[in-house]
Amino acid sequence: MSRRAWIITVLLILFQILAFADKAVLGLVASEAIPDLGITPVQFGFIGSAFFFLYAIVSVVTGFLAARYSVRLIILTMGVVWAVMQFPMLLGGGAAVLLVTRIVLGGAEGPATAMSLTAAHSWFKPERRALPSNLIAFGSVLGPVLAAPLLTLVIAGWGWRWAFGVLGIMGLVWTVAWILLSADGPYAGHGRRAAHVDDEALAEEAAVTSEQEPVSTSAVDAQKPIRLWRAFLSMMFLSAVIGGGANFLTQGFVTTWLPQYLGTVIGLSLPQVGMVTTFPWIMGVLVLLLLGLIGHRMMQRGHTAHRSIAVPFGISATIAGIALLLVQTVSGPAAVALLTIGAGCSLVYPMSASAIGFSVGARQRPILMAALGGVASIGAIISPILVGWLMDRAGYVAPPKGQPLPPEMATAMAEGVNQAFTLTGIALVVGGLMCIAFLRPEALGRTLQTHHRIS
């Protein structure tokens, strides 16, 4: 079982890599696609935001489906849609086609993190879930790290449309591998009790009436169904939404505007942009690996998910916010360094989803995690449009195709983006501190099992 569990985890890491490469591609093609499609920065920002129009709705719906049906089949369906939706742009689609395909792609990718975590959790005991969860999150930041240099070469050699084509081909290959190698694990919660969670002692432990101590980590899968609206109205869920939403604010900028910002404001060449664009994601990889190892060891020693997952997440978000607030005070390499820290430390959203999963049982876990992803993703809807609007208000106008950018336009872009950094930095600090204080899943689980359990 251990070997099969890690095979599934590797496939889910690759799944996340593809998902986030899909998100990053739009920013990489921006400088060529905007003039080629004849659209304005605000319109391009709208297309970037469109990726998240169905994100929340499909995330929540898929969470309810995952409580009843095989997560393996849900993930397979998502993979097929991802692959197919890349090819219309390769075949010559215009701005309208790009808008529609990004909307569909966003809907299909909305539940990716929640479903990946649900699938991984079905193969590991509760106290062993911190590391595979962070490795899956590692895949989400590794996607752009691998995609940026590869797709930059593709764009330079074959044109920007082939960036979508390459992702479509890779998606089809992954889908075949998932069909051949995947399965639902023994701790799956759909349609039945988990095969290894039928011990009456665990059930009794999860159902005790004392509110003074949280549900133990080993007992989380034995928790009875509760009234989910109570969880949604809790301070824990609100903290996760604000912390996760601030992460999505940063993600929306990084995947839509970062490459153009690096080229226009920082003054990097296209090859340099392709390299530097990976820096925040590499930083995110290192942060997630470090926090994953720390969380794994802490949970093995008996610490709660609050201490092992939620607190490190909150600290990372707070550091990210401070870095983004400082970016606008420097320039050149120092700005790149702070932007790398700020964006990198804010790419840890999956940790918040993993943490709240410890507050409910296996059947309701995908619903709670998917709902968090859906609500928090509103940040990624706001961010690209907000940045485009702030740039437009500052006087930025994209030059005609083939024309150099006037210096005053670079200044206007910097002004608009810096205003966005201020708003995002504040949101990250507030969200991070709230998660440190209030994202306590086991304590909430105790309260829900005591007062809000469904008979």
C-alpha positions as CSV (number, residue, x, y, z in Angstrom):
1,M,0.0,0.0,0.0
2,S,2.8,2.4,0.8
3,R,4.4,2.0,-2.7
4,R,1.0,2.5,-4.4
5,A,0.3,5.5,-2.1
6,W,3.5,7.2,-3.3
7,I,2.8,6.4,-7.0
8,I,-0.5,8.1,-6.6
9,T,1.1,11.0,-4.9
10,V,3.6,11.4,-7.7
11,L,0.8,11.5,-10.3
12,L,-1.0,14.1,-8.2
13,I,2.2,16.2,-8.1
14,L,2.3,16.0,-11.9
15,F,-1.4,16.9,-12.0
16,Q,-0.7,20.1,-10.0
17,I,2.3,20.9,-12.2
18,L,0.1,20.9,-15.3
19,A,-2.7,22.9,-13.5
20,F,-0.3,25.7,-12.6
21,A,1.5,25.6,-15.9
22,D,-1.9,26.3,-17.4
23,K,-2.3,29.3,-15.2
24,A,1.2,30.6,-15.9
25,V,1.0,30.4,-19.7
26,L,-1.2,33.5,-20.1
27,G,1.4,35.7,-18.5
28,L,4.2,34.3,-20.6
29,V,2.4,35.0,-23.9
30,A,1.2,38.5,-22.8
31,S,3.7,40.6,-24.6
32,E,3.0,38.9,-27.9
33,A,-0.6,38.0,-27.5
34,I,-1.9,41.5,-26.5
35,P,-0.8,43.2,-29.8
36,D,-1.5,40.2,-31.9
37,L,-5.1,39.9,-30.6
38,G,-5.6,43.6,-30.7
39,I,-6.7,44.0,-27.1
40,T,-5.9,46.5,-24.3
41,P,-4.3,45.7,-21.0
42,V,-7.6,46.0,-19.2
43,Q,-9.1,43.5,-21.7
44,F,-6.2,41.2,-21.2
45,G,-6.6,41.5,-17.4
46,F,-10.2,40.6,-17.8
47,I,-9.3,37.5,-19.7
48,G,-6.8,36.6,-16.9
49,S,-9.6,37.0,-14.4
50,A,-12.0,35.0,-16.5
51,F,-10.0,31.9,-15.6
52,F,-11.6,32.1,-12.2
53,F,-15.2,33.0,-13.2
54,L,-16.3,29.3,-12.8
55,Y,-13.6,28.4,-10.4
56,A,-15.7,28.9,-7.3
57,I,-18.9,27.4,-8.6
58,V,-17.3,24.2,-10.0
59,S,-15.1,23.8,-6.9
60,V,-18.1,23.7,-4.6
61,V,-20.2,21.5,-6.8
62,T,-17.3,19.1,-7.3
63,G,-16.7,19.0,-3.5
64,F,-20.3,17.6,-3.0
65,L,-19.8,15.1,-5.9
66,A,-16.6,13.9,-4.3
67,A,-18.5,13.0,-1.1
68,R,-20.5,10.5,-3.1
69,Y,-18.5,9.4,-6.1
70,S,-14.9,8.3,-7.0
71,V,-12.4,11.1,-6.8
72,R,-10.3,9.2,-9.3
73,L,-13.0,9.6,-12.0
74,I,-13.5,13.3,-11.1
75,I,-9.8,14.0,-11.5
76,L,-9.7,12.0,-14.8
77,T,-12.5,14.2,-16.2
78,M,-10.7,17.3,-15.2
79,G,-7.5,16.2,-16.9
80,V,-9.3,15.5,-20.2
81,V,-10.9,18.9,-20.2
82,W,-7.6,20.6,-19.4
83,A,-5.9,19.0,-22.4
84,V,-8.7,19.5,-24.9
85,M,-9.2,23.2,-24.0
86,Q,-5.6,24.1,-25.0
87,F,-5.9,23.2,-28.7
88,P,-8.3,25.9,-29.9
89,M,-5.7,28.6,-29.4
90,L,-3.1,26.5,-31.2
91,L,-5.5,26.3,-34.1
92,G,-5.8,30.1,-34.5
93,G,-8.5,31.2,-32.0
94,G,-8.9,34.9,-31.4
95,A,-9.6,36.9,-28.2
96,A,-13.1,35.6,-27.9
97,V,-11.9,32.0,-28.1
98,L,-9.1,32.7,-25.6
99,L,-11.7,34.1,-23.2
100,V,-14.0,31.1,-23.5
101,T,-11.3,28.5,-23.2
102,R,-9.8,30.3,-20.1
103,I,-13.3,30.3,-18.5
104,V,-13.8,26.6,-19.2
105,L,-10.2,25.8,-18.1
106,G,-10.7,27.7,-14.9
107,G,-13.8,25.8,-14.1
108,A,-12.1,22.5,-14.7
109,E,-9.1,23.4,-12.7
110,G,-11.0,25.0,-9.8
111,P,-11.3,21.8,-7.7
112,A,-7.7,20.7,-8.6
113,T,-6.1,21.3,-5.2
114,A,-9.0,20.1,-3.1
115,M,-9.4,16.9,-5.2
116,S,-5.7,16.2,-5.2
117,L,-5.5,16.5,-1.4
118,T,-8.6,14.4,-1.1
119,A,-7.1,11.7,-3.3
120,A,-3.8,11.8,-1.4
121,H,-5.5,11.7,2.0
122,S,-7.3,8.6,1.0
123,W,-3.9,6.8,0.9
124,F,-2.4,8.0,4.1
125,K,-3.2,7.8,7.8
126,P,-4.2,11.2,9.3
127,E,-0.9,11.7,11.2
128,R,1.1,11.0,8.0
129,R,-0.8,13.5,5.7
130,A,1.3,16.6,6.2
131,L,4.2,15.6,4.0
132,P,2.2,14.3,0.9
133,S,-0.1,17.3,1.2
134,N,2.9,19.7,1.0
135,L,4.5,17.7,-1.8
136,I,1.2,18.1,-3.8
137,A,1.4,21.8,-3.0
138,F,5.0,21.6,-4.2
139,G,3.7,20.5,-7.5
140,S,1.6,23.6,-7.8
141,V,4.6,25.9,-7.5
142,L,6.9,23.6,-9.6
143,G,4.5,23.9,-12.6
144,P,5.5,27.5,-13.4
145,V,9.2,26.8,-12.6
146,L,9.2,24.2,-15.3
147,A,6.8,25.9,-17.6
148,A,8.4,29.3,-17.7
149,P,11.8,28.4,-19.4
150,L,10.2,25.6,-21.5
151,L,7.3,27.7,-22.8
152,T,9.6,30.7,-23.3
153,L,11.7,28.6,-25.6
154,V,8.6,27.3,-27.4
155,I,7.3,30.9,-27.8
156,A,10.6,32.1,-29.1
157,G,11.0,29.2,-31.5
158,W,7.4,28.3,-32.7
159,G,5.3,31.3,-31.6
160,W,3.1,32.0,-28.7
161,R,0.2,29.8,-29.8
162,W,2.3,26.7,-29.5
163,A,2.7,27.3,-25.8
164,F,-1.0,26.2,-25.5
165,G,-0.4,23.3,-27.8
166,V,2.5,21.9,-25.8
167,L,0.4,22.0,-22.6
168,G,-2.4,20.2,-24.4
169,I,-0.1,17.4,-25.5
170,M,1.3,17.0,-22.0
171,G,-2.2,16.9,-20.6
172,L,-3.1,14.0,-22.8
173,V,0.0,12.1,-21.8
174,W,-0.8,12.6,-18.1
175,T,-4.4,11.4,-18.6
176,V,-3.3,8.1,-20.1
177,A,-0.9,7.6,-17.1
178,W,-3.8,8.4,-14.6
179,I,-6.1,5.8,-16.3
180,L,-3.4,3.1,-16.1
181,L,-2.0,3.7,-12.6
182,S,-4.6,5.5,-10.4
183,A,-7.1,4.2,-7.8
184,D,-9.0,5.4,-4.8
185,G,-7.3,4.7,-1.5
186,P,-8.4,2.7,1.6
187,Y,-9.2,5.9,3.5
188,A,-11.6,7.3,0.8
189,G,-14.8,8.7,2.2
190,H,-17.2,8.4,-0.7
191,G,-20.2,6.1,-0.4
192,R,-18.9,4.1,2.6
193,R,-16.8,4.4,5.7
194,A,-13.1,4.2,5.1
195,A,-11.8,0.6,5.3
196,H,-9.4,1.3,8.1
197,V,-11.5,3.7,10.1
198,D,-13.9,1.4,11.7
199,D,-12.3,1.1,15.1
200,E,-14.9,1.8,17.8
201,A,-12.3,3.4,20.0
202,L,-11.6,6.0,17.4
203,A,-15.3,6.7,16.9
204,E,-15.8,7.1,20.6
205,E,-12.8,9.4,20.9
206,A,-14.1,11.6,18.1
207,A,-17.6,11.8,19.7
208,V,-16.6,12.7,23.3
209,T,-18.5,15.6,24.7
210,S,-15.7,17.5,26.4
211,E,-14.9,20.8,24.6
212,Q,-11.6,21.4,26.5
213,E,-9.4,19.4,24.1
214,P,-9.4,19.1,20.3
215,V,-10.2,15.9,18.4
216,S,-6.9,14.0,18.2
217,T,-5.2,13.8,14.8
218,S,-5.6,10.0,14.6
219,A,-9.4,10.3,15.2
220,V,-10.3,12.8,12.5
221,D,-11.5,10.3,9.9
222,A,-13.9,8.8,12.5
223,Q,-15.8,12.0,13.0
224,K,-19.5,11.8,12.3
225,P,-21.2,14.1,9.7
226,I,-21.9,17.6,11.0
227,R,-24.0,20.6,9.9
228,L,-21.5,22.1,7.4
229,W,-22.9,25.5,7.6
230,R,-21.6,25.7,11.1
231,A,-18.1,25.1,9.8
232,F,-18.6,27.7,7.0
233,L,-19.6,30.3,9.6
234,S,-16.7,29.6,11.9
235,M,-13.8,32.0,12.6
236,M,-11.5,29.1,11.4
237,F,-13.1,29.1,8.0
238,L,-13.1,32.9,7.7
239,S,-9.4,33.0,8.6
240,A,-8.6,30.4,6.0
241,V,-10.7,32.4,3.4
242,I,-8.8,35.6,4.1
243,G,-5.4,34.0,4.2
244,G,-6.1,31.8,1.1
245,G,-7.7,34.7,-0.7
246,A,-4.7,36.9,-0.2
247,N,-2.6,34.0,-1.7
248,F,-4.8,34.0,-4.7
249,L,-4.5,37.8,-5.1
250,T,-0.7,37.3,-5.5
251,Q,-1.2,34.3,-7.7
252,G,-3.4,36.3,-10.0
253,F,-0.7,38.9,-10.5
254,V,2.1,36.4,-10.9
255,T,0.3,34.3,-13.5
256,T,-1.0,37.3,-15.5
257,W,1.2,40.4,-15.1
258,L,4.6,39.3,-13.6
259,P,6.4,38.6,-17.0
260,Q,5.3,41.9,-18.5
261,Y,6.2,43.8,-15.3
262,L,9.7,42.3,-15.3
263,G,10.2,43.2,-18.9
264,T,8.7,46.7,-18.8
265,V,9.5,48.0,-15.3
266,I,12.6,46.1,-14.3
267,G,13.9,46.2,-18.0
268,L,14.7,42.5,-18.5
269,S,15.0,40.8,-21.9
270,L,12.7,38.0,-22.9
271,P,15.2,35.2,-22.0
272,Q,15.9,37.0,-18.7
273,V,12.1,37.2,-18.1
274,G,11.7,33.5,-18.7
275,M,14.4,32.8,-16.1
276,V,13.4,35.4,-13.4
277,T,9.7,34.5,-13.7
278,T,10.7,31.1,-12.1
279,F,12.3,32.7,-9.0
280,P,9.0,33.2,-7.0
281,W,8.0,29.6,-7.9
282,I,11.4,28.2,-6.9
283,M,11.1,30.2,-3.6
284,G,7.6,28.6,-3.2
285,V,9.1,25.1,-3.8
286,L,11.7,25.6,-1.1
287,V,9.2,27.1,1.4
288,L,6.7,24.3,0.9
289,L,9.4,21.6,1.2
290,L,10.7,23.1,4.4
291,L,7.3,23.6,5.9
292,G,6.2,20.1,4.8
293,L,9.1,18.5,6.5
294,I,8.6,20.6,9.7
295,G,4.9,19.8,9.7
296,H,5.5,16.1,9.1
297,R,7.9,15.8,12.1
298,M,5.7,17.9,14.3
299,M,2.6,15.7,13.6
300,Q,4.6,12.6,14.1
301,R,5.5,13.9,17.5
302,G,1.8,14.5,18.4
303,H,1.4,18.2,17.6
304,T,-2.0,19.4,16.1
305,A,-2.6,20.5,12.6
306,H,-2.9,24.0,13.9
307,R,0.7,24.1,15.1
308,S,2.1,21.9,12.3
309,I,0.3,23.3,9.3
310,A,-1.8,26.4,10.1
311,V,0.8,28.4,12.0
312,P,3.6,27.9,9.4
313,F,1.1,28.9,6.7
314,G,0.2,32.1,8.6
315,I,3.9,33.0,9.2
316,S,4.7,32.5,5.5
317,A,1.8,34.7,4.4
318,T,2.8,37.4,6.9
319,I,6.4,37.4,5.6
320,A,5.0,37.6,2.0
321,G,2.9,40.6,2.8
322,I,5.7,42.5,4.4
323,A,8.0,41.8,1.4
324,L,5.3,43.1,-1.1
325,L,4.8,46.2,0.9
326,L,8.6,46.9,0.7
327,V,9.0,46.1,-3.1
328,Q,7.9,49.6,-4.1
329,T,10.6,51.2,-2.0
330,V,13.5,49.7,-4.0
331,S,14.4,49.0,-7.6
332,G,16.5,46.7,-9.8
333,P,17.9,43.5,-8.2
334,A,16.5,44.5,-4.7
335,A,13.0,44.7,-6.2
336,V,13.4,41.3,-7.8
337,A,14.6,39.8,-4.5
338,L,11.7,41.2,-2.5
339,L,9.2,40.2,-5.2
340,T,10.6,36.7,-5.1
341,I,10.2,36.5,-1.3
342,G,6.7,38.1,-1.4
343,A,5.3,36.0,-4.2
344,G,7.2,32.8,-3.2
345,C,6.0,32.9,0.4
346,S,2.4,33.5,-0.7
347,L,2.2,30.4,-2.9
348,V,1.4,28.1,0.0
349,Y,-2.5,28.2,-0.3
350,P,-2.8,24.4,-0.3
351,M,-1.6,24.3,3.3
352,S,-4.7,26.2,4.4
353,A,-6.9,23.7,2.6
354,S,-5.0,20.8,4.1
355,A,-5.3,22.3,7.6
356,I,-9.1,22.8,7.5
357,G,-9.5,19.2,6.4
358,F,-8.7,18.1,10.0
359,S,-11.9,19.7,11.3
360,V,-14.4,17.2,9.7
361,G,-14.6,13.5,8.7
362,A,-13.5,11.9,5.4
363,R,-16.9,12.3,3.6
364,Q,-17.3,16.0,4.3
365,R,-13.6,16.9,3.9
366,P,-13.7,17.5,0.1
367,I,-16.7,19.7,0.4
368,L,-15.0,21.9,3.0
369,M,-11.7,22.1,1.1
370,A,-13.4,22.7,-2.3
371,A,-15.6,25.4,-0.8
372,L,-12.5,27.1,0.6
373,G,-10.8,27.0,-2.7
374,G,-13.9,28.4,-4.4
375,V,-14.4,31.3,-2.1
376,A,-10.7,32.2,-1.8
377,S,-10.2,32.1,-5.6
378,I,-12.2,35.3,-5.8
379,G,-8.9,37.0,-5.0
380,A,-7.5,35.7,-8.3
381,I,-10.6,37.1,-10.1
382,I,-10.0,40.5,-8.6
383,S,-6.2,40.7,-9.0
384,P,-5.6,40.8,-12.8
385,I,-8.5,43.2,-13.4
386,L,-7.4,45.4,-10.5
387,V,-3.8,45.6,-11.8
388,G,-5.0,46.4,-15.3
389,W,-7.4,49.1,-14.0
390,L,-4.7,50.6,-11.7
391,M,-2.3,50.7,-14.7
392,D,-4.9,52.3,-16.9
393,R,-5.7,54.9,-14.2
394,A,-2.0,55.7,-14.0
395,G,-2.0,56.4,-17.7
396,Y,-0.5,53.2,-19.1
397,V,-1.3,52.5,-22.8
398,A,0.2,49.5,-24.6
399,P,2.2,50.5,-27.7
400,P,1.2,49.4,-31.2
401,K,2.5,46.0,-32.3
402,G,6.2,46.3,-33.2
403,Q,6.7,49.7,-31.5
404,P,9.0,50.3,-28.5
405,L,7.4,51.2,-25.1
406,P,7.9,54.9,-24.2
407,P,9.6,55.5,-20.8
408,E,6.6,57.2,-19.4
409,M,4.5,54.1,-20.0
410,A,7.0,52.0,-17.9
411,T,6.5,54.6,-15.1
412,A,2.7,54.4,-15.4
413,M,2.9,50.6,-15.2
414,A,5.1,50.7,-12.1
415,E,2.8,53.2,-10.4
416,G,-0.3,51.0,-11.0
417,V,1.4,47.7,-10.0
418,N,2.9,49.3,-6.8
419,Q,-0.6,50.3,-5.7
420,A,-1.7,46.7,-6.2
421,F,1.3,45.5,-4.1
422,T,0.2,47.7,-1.2
423,L,-3.3,46.3,-1.2
424,T,-2.1,42.7,-1.6
425,G,0.6,43.1,1.1
426,I,-2.0,44.4,3.6
427,A,-4.3,41.4,2.8
428,L,-1.5,38.9,3.3
429,V,-0.4,40.3,6.7
430,V,-4.0,40.4,8.0
431,G,-4.8,36.9,6.6
432,G,-1.5,35.4,7.9
433,L,-2.0,36.7,11.4
434,M,-5.7,35.6,11.5
435,C,-4.6,32.0,10.5
436,I,-2.0,31.9,13.2
437,A,-4.6,32.9,15.8
438,F,-7.8,31.2,14.6
439,L,-7.1,28.4,12.1
440,R,-7.6,25.7,14.7
441,P,-9.2,22.7,12.9
442,E,-9.1,20.1,15.7
443,A,-10.6,22.5,18.2
444,L,-13.4,23.3,15.8
445,G,-13.9,19.6,15.2
446,R,-14.4,19.0,18.9
447,T,-17.1,21.7,19.0
448,L,-18.8,20.5,15.8
449,Q,-18.9,16.9,17.1
450,T,-20.3,18.0,20.4
451,H,-23.0,20.4,19.3
452,H,-23.6,20.2,15.6
453,R,-23.4,16.5,14.7
454,I,-26.1,15.1,12.4
455,S,-27.9,12.3,14.2
